[in-house]
Amino acid sequence: MALTEQDIAWLAQLSGLQLTADDQQRAQQELTRILALIQELQAVDTQGIEPMAHPLAAHQDIALRLRDDDAEPAQTVNQRDACMTNAPAAHQGLFLVPTVIE
């Protein structure tokens, strides 16, 4: 599947990118190659093949070393305040976020 110049212009607009003519041509070539690779990969028969959790799982037993995703409170008020310095809006140590569900 080859992309057209209009496809690249549309993608650039959606992405908020301003591309020069050279950049558009390069993006068109690279994205066309990427899509061709995806088509090639989709043509491979994978019936009966179990998905792997790790690329080396077919060669050796892999135990994923995942930690528990537990939130821990700040130990001190100063530590909490340091964590909150990048918050655009905060109240009593909590992030304030705009309502997205009505």
Secondary structure, 3 states (H helix, E strand, C coil): CCCCHHHHHHHHHHHCCCCCHHHHHHHHHHHHHHHHHHHHHHCCCCCCCCCCCCCCCCCCCCCCCCCCCCCCCCCCHHHHHHHHHHCCCEECCEECCCCCCC
